[in-house]
Amino acid sequence: MIILPKDAQKAKKKERTMNAARVPRSVRKNYLDLLDQQVKFLKAQTANLSDLLKSGADRATVGNTLAQMAASAQARLDQLAPGTARSFVTAADTANKQAIQKNIASALSVDFATVIDGPDIKPLIDQAIIDNTGLIKSISQEHFAKVGRAVLDNYRGVPQVGGVSLTQRLQDIGGITKTRAKFIARDQTAKLTGDLNQSRQQDNGIDEYTWHNSQDRRVVGNPSGLYPKGNRVHGDHWDREGETFSWANPPFDGHPGHAPNCRCYAKPKLNLEKLKAQYV
């Protein structure tokens, strides 16, 4: 339900396009900052392991130390992950609701619009916290899995990737872990924003939107861009520019923000005759 002033009923134009409800970059940045703190801890642990290897420690000592580091890091992340996930999801949810209210009021040229959330929002929020908690925990798991493989390759005499030294490979793994954290922050912000938009808009009678992409070389499907062809995971988003879609009938790779690294966004189509509103 949307609470609107009575003036909204006087609008002559019954159909209009709203601005996209996009979560501020600060929400994603704050999430990434929290993840970066954990990445720095993992990189420091790996640096300590490098020092141990340089000291000539035997294989058993290195193996035991690596196992202890991995267990300690995982315990740390297991403890911090739920709070970090909840902080991010709550901030994204608050920002999304404020943006939708602001955009509805702007589209109707009224002073306010108050969205009363339906029953679907809480389960969506709860699932997003669970999903992000798991992703955060996976950062440590993936990091030490790569470190363990690098150390094992070294003892087996397997050449290090790219012919670099073991020390350099361990440093490179830290960079990969940081890249993974960036992907999680960016991808989850986009997906959660898309899910919140869909739920809040469908609940209130906003059934359709127009698809918009970023109009740059990174858009999948741009003939002169970096990714001129779509695939089964990430469709051709270049050709979807300006097309109308129904929230109830998404494209095969999902609504804007759902495909990996998708930066597209939805501009809702507001119809006063379908809007579930109370006028005060």
TORMIDREN-927335 format. One line per 3 residues: for each residue x, y, z of N, C-alpha, C. Coordinates in Angstrom, 2 decimals, always signed. Example, Ala and Ser with C-alpha at 12.3 -4.5 7.8 and 13.67 -1.06 7.14 Angstrom:
<rs>
+13.19,-5.69,+7.80,+12.30,-4.50,+7.80,+13.20,-3.30,+7.80  +12.85,-2.25,+7.08,+13.67,-1.06,+7.14,+12.90,+0.03,+7.87
</rs>
This chain:
<rs>
+0.84,-1.20,+0.00,+0.00,+0.00,+0.00,+0.88,+1.25,+0.00  +0.45,+2.25,-0.79,+1.15,+3.53,-0.85,+0.21,+4.61,-0.33  +0.68,+5.38,+0.61,-0.10,+6.51,+1.13,+0.29,+7.75,+0.34
-0.71,+8.39,-0.27,-0.48,+9.57,-1.11,-1.43,+10.70,-0.72  -1.01,+11.94,-0.96,-1.94,+13.05,-0.74,-3.06,+13.02,-1.78  -4.20,+13.59,-1.45,-5.35,+13.57,-2.35,-5.05,+14.24,-3.69
-4.10,+15.16,-3.70,-3.76,+15.86,-4.94,-3.33,+14.89,-6.04  -2.79,+13.74,-5.65,-2.31,+12.78,-6.64,-3.44,+12.28,-7.53  -4.67,+12.25,-7.02,-5.80,+11.77,-7.80,-6.19,+12.72,-8.92
-5.71,+13.96,-8.82,-6.09,+14.97,-9.81,-5.21,+14.92,-11.06  -4.19,+14.10,-11.02,-3.26,+14.05,-12.15,-4.00,+13.66,-13.43  -3.83,+14.46,-14.48,-4.50,+14.19,-15.76,-3.82,+13.04,-16.51
-2.54,+12.98,-16.38,-1.79,+11.92,-17.06,-1.75,+10.70,-16.14  -2.48,+9.67,-16.53,-2.62,+8.49,-15.66,-1.40,+7.56,-15.74  -0.66,+7.61,-16.82,+0.52,+6.76,-16.96,+1.76,+7.63,-17.07
+2.80,+7.24,-16.37,+4.05,+7.99,-16.42,+5.20,+7.08,-16.01  +6.41,+7.49,-16.38,+7.61,+6.71,-16.07,+8.29,+7.29,-14.84  +8.60,+6.43,-13.89,+9.33,+6.85,-12.70,+10.83,+6.77,-12.94
+11.58,+7.51,-12.15,+13.03,+7.32,-12.14,+13.36,+5.97,-11.50  +14.48,+5.42,-11.88,+14.91,+4.15,-11.31,+15.28,+4.33,-9.84  +14.90,+3.37,-9.02,+15.29,+3.38,-7.60,+16.62,+2.67,-7.48
+17.69,+3.45,-7.39,+19.04,+2.90,-7.36,+19.68,+3.17,-6.00  +20.28,+2.13,-5.44,+20.92,+2.27,-4.13,+22.17,+3.14,-4.26  +22.38,+4.08,-3.35,+23.57,+4.95,-3.43,+24.87,+4.15,-3.42
+25.87,+4.68,-4.08,+27.17,+4.01,-4.12,+27.76,+3.84,-2.72  +27.39,+4.73,-1.82,+27.93,+4.66,-0.46,+27.57,+3.34,+0.22  +26.41,+2.77,-0.11,+26.00,+1.49,+0.49,+26.96,+0.39,+0.04
+27.22,+0.36,-1.26,+28.15,-0.65,-1.78,+29.56,-0.42,-1.26  +29.96,+0.85,-1.17,+31.31,+1.16,-0.69,+31.49,+0.73,+0.77  +30.48,+1.00,+1.58,+30.57,+0.60,+2.99,+30.67,-0.91,+3.13
+29.94,-1.62,+2.28,+30.01,-3.08,+2.29,+31.40,-3.54,+1.90  +31.92,-2.95,+0.82,+33.26,-3.33,+0.37,+34.32,-3.00,+1.41  +34.16,-1.88,+2.11,+35.12,-1.52,+3.16,+35.15,-2.59,+4.25
+33.97,-3.10,+4.61,+33.91,-4.16,+5.62,+34.58,-5.44,+5.12  +34.34,-5.76,+3.85,+34.97,-6.94,+3.27,+36.48,-6.76,+3.16  +36.90,-5.55,+2.84,+38.34,-5.27,+2.70,+39.09,-5.49,+4.01
+38.44,-5.20,+5.11,+39.08,-5.44,+6.41,+39.42,-6.93,+6.58  +38.50,-7.78,+6.10,+38.74,-9.22,+6.20,+39.80,-9.67,+5.20  +39.81,-9.06,+4.02,+40.81,-9.40,+3.01,+42.21,-9.04,+3.51
+42.34,-7.89,+4.14,+43.64,-7.47,+4.68,+44.13,-8.46,+5.74  +43.21,-8.96,+6.56,+43.58,-9.95,+7.56,+44.09,-11.23,+6.89  +43.39,-11.68,+5.86,+43.80,-12.89,+5.15,+45.16,-12.71,+4.48
+45.37,-11.54,+3.88,+46.66,-11.28,+3.23,+47.79,-11.23,+4.26  +47.51,-10.70,+5.45,+48.54,-10.65,+6.50,+48.88,-12.07,+6.96  +47.88,-12.92,+7.07,+48.12,-14.31,+7.44,+49.00,-15.00,+6.40
+48.69,-14.75,+5.14,+49.46,-15.38,+4.06,+50.88,-14.84,+4.02  +51.06,-13.57,+4.35,+52.41,-13.00,+4.41,+53.23,-13.67,+5.51  +52.58,-13.96,+6.63,+53.26,-14.68,+7.71,+53.70,-16.07,+7.25
+52.85,-16.70,+6.45,+53.19,-18.02,+5.92,+54.39,-17.93,+4.98  +54.43,-16.87,+4.17,+55.56,-16.66,+3.26,+56.86,-16.53,+4.04  +56.80,-15.80,+5.14,+57.99,-15.64,+5.98,+58.44,-16.99,+6.55
+57.47,-17.81,+6.93,+57.80,-19.13,+7.46,+58.47,-20.00,+6.40  +57.95,-19.93,+5.18,+58.54,-20.70,+4.08,+59.97,-20.24,+3.79  +60.16,-18.93,+3.82,+61.50,-18.37,+3.56,+62.50,-18.80,+4.63
+62.00,-19.06,+5.82,+62.90,-19.44,+6.93,+63.40,-20.87,+6.80  +62.84,-21.60,+5.85,+63.27,-22.98,+5.63,+62.56,-23.99,+6.50  +61.39,-23.64,+7.03,+60.64,-24.57,+7.89,+60.31,-25.84,+7.13
+60.26,-26.96,+7.85,+59.97,-28.23,+7.19,+58.50,-28.31,+6.80  +58.18,-29.30,+5.98,+56.84,-29.43,+5.40,+55.77,-29.60,+6.47  +56.06,-30.40,+7.49,+55.08,-30.64,+8.55,+54.74,-29.35,+9.30
+55.77,-28.55,+9.58,+55.55,-27.28,+10.29,+54.71,-26.34,+9.44  +55.05,-26.27,+8.16,+54.29,-25.40,+7.26,+52.84,-25.88,+7.16  +52.65,-27.19,+7.04,+51.30,-27.73,+6.93,+50.47,-27.45,+8.16
+51.04,-27.66,+9.33,+50.32,-27.40,+10.58,+49.98,-25.93,+10.74  +50.95,-25.08,+10.39,+50.72,-23.63,+10.49,+49.62,-23.19,+9.54  +49.65,-23.72,+8.32,+48.62,-23.37,+7.34,+47.24,-23.79,+7.82
+47.14,-24.99,+8.38,+45.85,-25.47,+8.89,+45.34,-24.59,+10.03  +46.25,-24.19,+10.91,+45.86,-23.33,+12.04,+45.41,-21.95,+11.54  +46.15,-21.41,+10.57,+45.78,-20.10,+10.01,+44.39,-20.16,+9.37
+44.16,-21.21,+8.58,+42.88,-21.35,+7.89,+41.73,-21.47,+8.89  +41.94,-22.28,+9.93,+40.89,-22.46,+10.94,+40.63,-21.18,+11.71  +41.70,-20.46,+12.06,+41.56,-19.21,+12.80,+40.84,-18.16,+11.96
+41.25,-18.05,+10.68,+40.63,-17.06,+9.79,+39.16,-17.38,+9.56  +38.85,-18.67,+9.39,+37.46,-19.06,+9.16,+36.60,-18.78,+10.38  +37.15,-19.05,+11.57,+36.40,-18.77,+12.80,+36.11,-17.27,+12.93
+37.10,-16.47,+12.56,+36.93,-15.01,+12.62,+35.83,-14.56,+11.66  +35.87,-15.10,+10.44,+34.89,-14.69,+9.43,+33.50,-15.22,+9.77  +33.44,-16.44,+10.30,+32.15,-17.00,+10.70,+31.48,-16.12,+11.75
+32.27,-15.52,+12.61,+31.74,-14.67,+13.68,+31.29,-13.31,+13.13  +32.07,-12.76,+12.20,+31.79,-11.42,+11.69,+30.78,-11.39,+10.55  +30.66,-12.48,+9.82,+29.86,-12.49,+8.59,+28.39,-12.13,+8.81
+27.69,-12.70,+9.79,+26.26,-12.36,+9.94,+26.02,-10.88,+10.18  +26.83,-10.25,+11.04,+26.66,-8.83,+11.31,+26.97,-7.97,+10.10  +28.02,-8.35,+9.36,+28.38,-7.61,+8.16,+27.28,-7.70,+7.12
+26.74,-8.91,+6.94,+25.67,-9.11,+5.97,+24.42,-8.32,+6.36  +24.08,-8.39,+7.63,+22.88,-7.68,+8.10,+23.03,-6.17,+7.94  +24.21,-5.65,+8.23,+24.46,-4.21,+8.08,+24.26,-3.78,+6.63
+24.83,-4.55,+5.70,+24.70,-4.23,+4.28,+23.25,-4.31,+3.81  +22.59,-5.41,+4.11,+21.22,-5.63,+3.62,+20.27,-4.59,+4.19  +20.42,-4.27,+5.46,+19.56,-3.27,+6.09,+19.75,-1.90,+5.45
+21.00,-1.53,+5.19,+21.28,-0.23,+4.55,+20.71,-0.18,+3.14  +20.86,-1.27,+2.39,+20.34,-1.32,+1.03,+18.81,-1.25,+1.02  +18.19,-1.94,+1.96,+16.73,-1.94,+2.06,+16.20,-0.55,+2.39
+16.81,+0.11,+3.36,+16.38,+1.46,+3.75,+16.53,+2.44,+2.59  +17.67,+2.36,+1.90,+17.92,+3.26,+0.77,+16.94,+3.00,-0.36  +16.63,+1.74,-0.63,+15.70,+1.41,-1.71,+14.30,+1.95,-1.42
+13.83,+1.75,-0.20,+12.50,+2.22,+0.16,+12.42,+3.75,+0.05  +13.43,+4.43,+0.53,+13.44,+5.89,+0.44,+13.44,+6.35,-1.00  +14.21,+5.67,-1.85,+14.29,+6.06,-3.26,+12.95,+5.85,-3.96
+12.30,+4.72,-3.70,+11.00,+4.46,-4.33,+9.97,+5.50,-3.90  +9.94,+5.82,-2.62,+8.99,+6.83,-2.12,+9.25,+8.18,-2.78  +10.53,+8.55,-2.86,+10.89,+9.83,-3.48,+10.51,+9.86,-4.95
+10.74,+8.77,-5.64,+10.49,+8.73,-7.08,+9.00,+8.71,-7.40  +8.21,+8.04,-6.57,+6.75,+8.06,-6.78,+6.22,+9.47,-6.58  +6.65,+10.12,-5.51,+6.21,+11.49,-5.24,+6.61,+12.42,-6.38
+7.83,+12.26,-6.88,+8.31,+13.10,-7.97,+7.51,+12.86,-9.24  +7.24,+11.60,-9.55,+6.49,+11.28,-10.78,+5.08,+11.84,-10.75  +4.49,+11.90,-9.56,+3.11,+12.40,-9.42,+3.05,+13.87,-9.04
+4.24,+14.48,-8.85,+4.32,+15.91,-8.48,+3.54,+16.22,-7.20  +3.76,+15.35,-6.20,+3.13,+15.57,-4.90,+4.22,+15.65,-3.84  +3.81,+16.04,-2.63,+4.78,+16.30,-1.56,+5.37,+15.04,-0.94
+4.59,+13.96,-0.96,+5.11,+12.75,-0.30,+4.46,+11.50,-0.89  +5.11,+10.38,-0.63,+4.56,+9.06,-0.92,+5.14,+8.12,+0.13  +4.29,+7.45,+0.86,+4.75,+6.55,+1.92,+4.40,+5.11,+1.55
+5.42,+4.28,+1.42,+5.21,+2.88,+1.06,+5.08,+2.05,+2.34  +3.99,+1.32,+2.45,+3.78,+0.37,+3.55,+4.13,-1.01,+3.00  +5.18,-1.60,+3.52,+5.66,-2.86,+2.97,+4.68,-4.00,+3.18
+4.61,-4.87,+2.17,+3.78,-6.06,+2.25,+4.53,-7.20,+2.93  +3.90,-8.36,+3.02,+4.49,-9.50,+3.75,+5.68,-10.14,+3.05  +5.92,-9.83,+1.77,+7.01,-10.48,+1.04,+8.37,-9.87,+1.33
+8.41,-8.67,+1.87,+9.69,-7.99,+2.05,+10.56,-8.67,+3.12  +9.98,-9.02,+4.25,+10.79,-9.61,+5.33,+11.47,-10.91,+4.91  +10.76,-11.85,+4.28,+11.45,-13.07,+3.83,+12.56,-12.78,+2.82
+12.35,-11.77,+1.97,+13.38,-11.38,+1.00,+14.63,-10.87,+1.72  +14.40,-10.02,+2.73,+15.51,-9.48,+3.51,+16.25,-10.58,+4.24  +15.48,-11.48,+4.87,+16.09,-12.57,+5.64,+16.94,-13.46,+4.73
+16.44,-13.76,+3.53,+17.19,-14.61,+2.61,+18.45,-13.90,+2.12  +18.36,-12.59,+1.88,+19.53,-11.83,+1.43,+20.62,-11.86,+2.49  +20.23,-11.78,+3.77,+21.22,-11.85,+4.86,+21.88,-13.23,+4.88
+21.08,-14.28,+4.71,+21.63,-15.64,+4.67,+22.60,-15.80,+3.50  +22.17,-15.33,+2.32,+23.01,-15.47,+1.12,+24.34,-14.73,+1.28  +24.27,-13.50,+1.77,+25.49,-12.71,+1.91,+26.38,-13.23,+3.02
+25.79,-13.78,+4.06,+26.59,-14.40,+5.12,+27.42,-15.55,+4.54  +26.79,-16.36,+3.71,+27.50,-17.47,+3.08,+28.60,-17.00,+2.15  +28.32,-15.96,+1.39,+29.33,-15.43,+0.46,+30.53,-14.86,+1.21
+30.27,-14.16,+2.30,+31.37,-13.59,+3.10,+32.24,-14.70,+3.68  +31.60,-15.73,+4.21,+32.35,-16.86,+4.76,+33.20,-17.54,+3.69  +32.69,-17.54,+2.44,+33.40,-18.23,+1.35,+34.71,-17.55,+0.98
+34.86,-16.27,+1.33,+36.08,-15.54,+0.99,+37.29,-16.22,+1.61  +37.19,-16.57,+2.90,+38.29,-17.23,+3.59,+38.51,-18.64,+3.05  +37.41,-19.36,+2.82,+37.51,-20.72,+2.30,+38.25,-20.76,+0.96
+37.86,-19.86,+0.06,+38.47,-19.83,-1.27,+39.92,-19.37,-1.20  +40.18,-18.41,-0.32,+41.54,-17.88,-0.19,+42.51,-18.98,+0.24  +42.17,-19.67,+1.32,+43.10,-20.68,+1.82,+43.13,-21.94,+0.97
+42.08,-22.19,+0.20,+42.13,-23.29,-0.76,+43.19,-23.01,-1.82  +43.24,-21.76,-2.29,+44.26,-21.37,-3.28,+45.66,-21.39,-2.67  +45.77,-20.88,-1.45,+47.07,-20.89,-0.76,+47.56,-22.32,-0.57
+46.66,-23.20,-0.13,+47.03,-24.59,+0.08,+47.50,-25.27,-1.19  +46.82,-24.99,-2.31,+47.24,-25.58,-3.59,+48.62,-25.08,-4.00  +48.85,-23.78,-3.79,+50.15,-23.20,-4.16,+51.28,-23.84,-3.36
+51.07,-24.02,-2.05,+52.10,-24.62,-1.19,+52.32,-26.08,-1.56  +51.23,-26.80,-1.82,+51.34,-28.21,-2.19,+52.07,-28.37,-3.52  +51.73,-27.49,-4.49,+52.44,-27.52,-5.78,+53.93,-27.33,-5.58
+54.27,-26.43,-4.67,+55.68,-26.14,-4.40,+56.40,-27.40,-3.89  +55.79,-28.10,-2.95,+56.43,-29.31,-2.40,+56.47,-30.45,-3.41  +55.50,-30.48,-4.32,+55.48,-31.54,-5.33,+56.40,-31.24,-6.51
+56.92,-30.03,-6.54,+57.78,-29.66,-7.65,+57.02,-29.21,-8.88  +55.72,-28.95,-8.72,+54.91,-28.46,-9.84,+55.23,-26.98,-10.06  +55.54,-26.58,-11.30,+55.86,-25.17,-11.56,+54.73,-24.25,-11.12
+55.08,-23.14,-10.51,+54.06,-22.18,-10.10,+53.42,-21.53,-11.32  +52.18,-21.13,-11.18,+51.44,-20.51,-12.28,+52.20,-19.30,-12.81  +52.40,-19.27,-14.12,+53.10,-18.14,-14.74,+54.59,-18.15,-14.50
+55.10,-19.24,-13.88,+56.54,-19.33,-13.65,+57.05,-18.43,-12.54  +56.14,-17.86,-11.74,+56.56,-16.96,-10.66,+57.01,-17.78,-9.46  +57.62,-17.12,-8.50,+58.02,-17.78,-7.26,+56.80,-18.06,-6.40
+56.95,-18.94,-5.43,+55.85,-19.24,-4.52,+55.44,-17.99,-3.75  +56.42,-17.21,-3.32,+56.12,-15.97,-2.59,+55.26,-15.04,-3.43  +55.62,-14.89,-4.71,+54.85,-14.02,-5.59,+53.46,-14.57,-5.83
+53.37,-15.89,-5.98,+52.05,-16.50,-6.19,+51.15,-16.25,-4.99  +51.71,-16.35,-3.80,+50.91,-16.10,-2.60,+50.44,-14.64,-2.55  +51.29,-13.73,-2.97,+50.89,-12.31,-3.04,+49.78,-12.12,-4.08
+49.93,-12.82,-5.20,+48.91,-12.72,-6.26,+47.56,-13.25,-5.77  +47.59,-14.28,-4.95,+46.35,-14.83,-4.41,+45.63,-13.78,-3.56  +46.40,-12.98,-2.83,+45.79,-11.88,-2.07,+45.05,-10.92,-2.97
+45.63,-10.65,-4.14,+44.96,-9.77,-5.10,+43.69,-10.39,-5.65  +43.72,-11.70,-5.89,+42.53,-12.39,-6.37,+41.42,-12.33,-5.32  +41.80,-12.48,-4.06,+40.82,-12.43,-2.97,+40.18,-11.05,-2.89
+40.96,-10.00,-3.08,+40.42,-8.65,-3.07,+39.43,-8.45,-4.23  +39.79,-9.00,-5.40,+38.91,-8.91,-6.56,+37.59,-9.62,-6.28  +37.68,-10.76,-5.61,+36.47,-11.52,-5.24,+35.58,-10.70,-4.31
+36.18,-10.01,-3.36,+35.40,-9.17,-2.44,+34.70,-8.05,-3.19  +35.40,-7.45,-4.16,+34.79,-6.39,-4.97,+33.59,-6.91,-5.75  +33.76,-8.11,-6.31,+32.66,-8.70,-7.07,+31.45,-8.95,-6.19
+31.68,-9.49,-5.00,+30.56,-9.76,-4.08,+29.81,-8.47,-3.77  +30.55,-7.42,-3.42,+29.90,-6.15,-3.05,+29.10,-5.58,-4.22  +29.70,-5.60,-5.39,+29.03,-5.03,-6.57,+27.84,-5.88,-7.00
+28.05,-7.19,-7.10,+27.02,-8.09,-7.60,+25.84,-8.19,-6.64  +26.11,-8.28,-5.35,+25.03,-8.41,-4.38,+24.23,-7.12,-4.24  +24.89,-5.98,-4.38,+24.15,-4.70,-4.35,+23.17,-4.64,-5.51
+23.62,-5.04,-6.70,+22.75,-5.02,-7.88,+21.59,-6.00,-7.74  +21.90,-7.21,-7.29,+20.84,-8.23,-7.17,+19.82,-7.85,-6.11  +20.28,-7.38,-4.95,+19.36,-7.02,-3.88,+18.50,-5.83,-4.29
+19.09,-4.87,-4.97,+18.32,-3.72,-5.44,+17.23,-4.17,-6.39  +17.58,-5.07,-7.32,+16.58,-5.58,-8.26,+15.45,-6.32,-7.55  +15.80,-7.14,-6.56,+14.79,-7.91,-5.84,+13.86,-6.99,-5.04
+14.43,-5.98,-4.40,+13.62,-5.05,-3.61,+12.70,-4.23,-4.52  +13.24,-3.78,-5.64,+12.41,-3.03,-6.60,+11.23,-3.87,-7.06  +11.51,-5.09,-7.47,+10.45,-5.97,-7.95,+9.38,-6.18,-6.89
+9.80,-6.53,-5.68,+8.83,-6.83,-4.63,+7.98,-5.61,-4.27  +8.63,-4.48,-4.03,+7.89,-3.29,-3.61,+6.98,-2.77,-4.72  +7.44,-2.86,-5.95,+6.65,-2.33,-7.05,+5.47,-3.24,-7.38
+5.72,-4.55,-7.44,+4.62,-5.47,-7.71,+3.56,-5.40,-6.61  +4.00,-5.31,-5.37,+3.05,-5.23,-4.25,+2.13,-4.04,-4.38  +2.57,-3.01,-5.07,+1.81,-1.76,-5.12,+1.25,-1.44,-6.50
+1.13,-2.46,-7.34,+0.46,-2.28,-8.62,+1.32,-1.69,-9.72  +2.63,-1.67,-9.52,+3.54,-1.20,-10.59,+4.10,-2.46,-11.24  +3.50,-2.85,-12.35,+3.74,-4.18,-12.92,+4.81,-4.22,-14.00
+5.14,-3.07,-14.59,+6.06,-3.06,-15.73,+7.17,-2.03,-15.56  +8.22,-2.21,-16.35,+9.33,-1.26,-16.34,+9.98,-1.25,-17.72  +10.74,-0.20,-17.98,+11.56,-0.16,-19.19,+13.00,-0.46,-18.81
+13.66,-1.25,-19.65,+15.03,-1.68,-19.40,+16.00,-0.61,-19.90  +16.99,-0.30,-19.08,+18.02,+0.66,-19.50,+19.39,+0.11,-19.13  +20.34,+0.28,-20.06,+21.72,-0.14,-19.78,+22.62,+1.08,-19.62
+23.88,+0.84,-19.38,+24.81,+1.93,-19.07,+25.37,+2.63,-20.31  +25.01,+2.13,-21.51,+25.40,+2.79,-22.76,+26.91,+2.97,-22.88  +27.67,+1.95,-22.52,+29.12,+2.05,-22.68,+29.67,+0.74,-23.23
+30.98,+0.65,-23.35,+31.63,-0.50,-23.99,+31.55,-1.77,-23.16  +31.19,-1.64,-21.91,+31.12,-2.82,-21.04,+29.76,-3.51,-21.09  +28.78,-2.90,-21.76,+27.45,-3.51,-21.84,+27.52,-4.74,-22.75
+27.05,-5.87,-22.26,+27.06,-7.09,-23.06,+26.11,-6.94,-24.24  +26.62,-7.22,-25.43,+25.82,-7.10,-26.65,+26.14,-5.88,-27.47  +26.89,-4.93,-26.89,+27.30,-3.74,-27.65,+28.21,-4.19,-28.79
+27.80,-4.01,-30.06,+28.58,-4.52,-31.20,+30.01,-3.99,-31.24  +30.23,-2.79,-30.72,+31.58,-2.21,-30.74,+32.21,-2.22,-29.34  +31.63,-2.99,-28.45,+32.11,-3.02,-27.07,+33.02,-4.19,-26.76
+33.25,-4.40,-25.49,+34.16,-5.46,-25.04,+33.52,-6.84,-25.13  +32.18,-6.89,-25.05,+31.47,-8.18,-25.06,+30.33,-8.11,-26.08  +30.65,-8.26,-27.37,+29.65,-8.04,-28.41,+28.54,-9.08,-28.48
+28.72,-10.21,-27.81,+27.70,-11.25,-27.86,+27.29,-11.66,-26.45  +25.99,-11.90,-26.28,+25.51,-12.41,-25.02,+25.72,-13.92,-24.94  +25.38,-14.47,-23.79,+25.49,-15.92,-23.61,+24.36,-16.39,-22.71
+24.36,-17.68,-22.36,+23.24,-18.23,-21.60,+23.21,-17.76,-20.15  +24.33,-17.20,-19.66,+24.38,-16.69,-18.30,+24.06,-15.21,-18.26  +24.55,-14.48,-19.25,+24.38,-13.02,-19.31,+23.92,-12.67,-20.72
+22.63,-12.38,-20.87,+22.06,-12.12,-22.18,+22.53,-10.82,-22.81  +22.05,-10.57,-24.03,+22.38,-9.36,-24.78,+21.58,-8.19,-24.21  +22.21,-7.41,-23.36,+21.51,-6.31,-22.69,+21.53,-5.03,-23.52
+22.34,-5.01,-24.55,+22.40,-3.82,-25.42,+21.07,-3.66,-26.17  +20.54,-4.76,-26.69,+19.30,-4.70,-27.46,+18.07,-4.49,-26.60  +18.20,-4.66,-25.29,+17.04,-4.49,-24.42,+16.78,-3.03,-24.05
+17.69,-2.15,-24.41,+17.55,-0.73,-24.07,+16.18,-0.20,-24.52  +15.42,+0.35,-23.56,+14.13,+0.96,-23.85,+12.97,-0.01,-24.00  +13.23,-1.32,-23.92,+12.15,-2.30,-24.05,+11.36,-2.39,-22.74
+10.08,-2.72,-22.89,+9.21,-2.87,-21.72,+9.15,-4.33,-21.29  +9.31,-4.55,-19.99,+9.23,-5.90,-19.44,+8.24,-5.91,-18.27  +7.70,-7.07,-18.01,+6.81,-7.26,-16.87,+7.60,-7.88,-15.72
+7.38,-7.39,-14.52,+8.04,-7.98,-13.36,+7.68,-9.46,-13.21  +6.49,-9.82,-13.67,+6.03,-11.20,-13.54,+6.63,-12.12,-14.60  +7.28,-11.55,-15.61,+7.81,-12.36,-16.71,+9.22,-11.89,-17.08
+10.22,-12.27,-16.27,+11.59,-11.78,-16.51,+12.23,-12.42,-17.74  +13.24,-11.77,-18.32,+14.03,-12.40,-19.38,+14.74,-13.63,-18.82  +15.33,-14.44,-19.69,+15.90,-15.72,-19.24,+17.02,-15.55,-18.22
+17.73,-14.41,-18.24,+18.83,-14.19,-17.29,+18.44,-13.24,-16.17  +17.15,-12.99,-16.03,+16.67,-12.20,-14.91,+16.45,-10.74,-15.22  +15.87,-10.05,-14.27,+15.62,-8.61,-14.38,+16.95,-7.84,-14.26
+16.94,-6.53,-14.52,+18.17,-5.74,-14.40,+18.88,-5.96,-13.06  +20.20,-6.19,-13.13,+20.99,-6.41,-11.93,+21.19,-7.86,-11.57  +20.47,-8.78,-12.21,+20.55,-10.18,-11.81,+21.67,-10.96,-12.48
+21.94,-10.69,-13.73,+23.05,-11.39,-14.39,+24.37,-10.94,-13.75  +25.39,-11.80,-13.74,+26.67,-11.42,-13.13,+27.21,-10.11,-13.67  +27.55,-9.19,-12.79,+28.14,-7.90,-13.15,+27.20,-7.00,-13.96
+25.91,-7.29,-13.94,+24.95,-6.46,-14.68,+24.81,-5.10,-14.01  +24.93,-4.04,-14.80,+24.80,-2.67,-14.29,+23.54,-1.99,-14.81  +22.66,-2.79,-15.44,+21.42,-2.23,-15.99,+20.46,-1.86,-14.87
+19.44,-1.08,-15.22,+18.47,-0.65,-14.22,+17.08,-0.54,-14.85  +16.07,-0.58,-13.99,+14.67,-0.56,-14.44,+14.02,+0.78,-14.11  +13.35,+1.35,-15.10,+12.54,+2.55,-14.87,+11.07,+2.12,-14.83
+10.46,+2.15,-13.65,+9.09,+1.64,-13.50,+8.08,+2.47,-14.30  +7.04,+1.77,-14.78,+5.93,+2.43,-15.48,+4.75,+2.49,-14.51  +4.46,+3.68,-14.06,+3.44,+3.90,-13.04,+2.11,+4.22,-13.71
+1.07,+3.48,-13.33,-0.28,+3.71,-13.83,-1.20,+3.97,-12.64  -1.73,+5.19,-12.57,-2.55,+5.57,-11.42,-3.77,+4.68,-11.23  -4.30,+4.14,-12.33,-5.49,+3.31,-12.25,-5.18,+1.93,-11.67
-3.90,+1.53,-11.72,-3.51,+0.22,-11.17,-2.84,+0.35,-9.80  -2.45,+1.57,-9.46,-1.69,+1.78,-8.24,-2.53,+1.44,-7.00  -1.91,+0.67,-6.10,-2.59,+0.32,-4.86,-2.30,+1.41,-3.84
-3.14,+2.41,-3.82,-2.86,+3.60,-3.01,-4.03,+4.00,-2.13  -3.69,+4.66,-1.04,-4.68,+5.28,-0.16,-4.40,+6.76,-0.16  -5.43,+7.59,-0.40,-5.24,+9.02,-0.53,-5.73,+9.74,+0.73
-4.87,+10.56,+1.30,-5.19,+11.21,+2.57,-5.11,+12.73,+2.44
</rs>
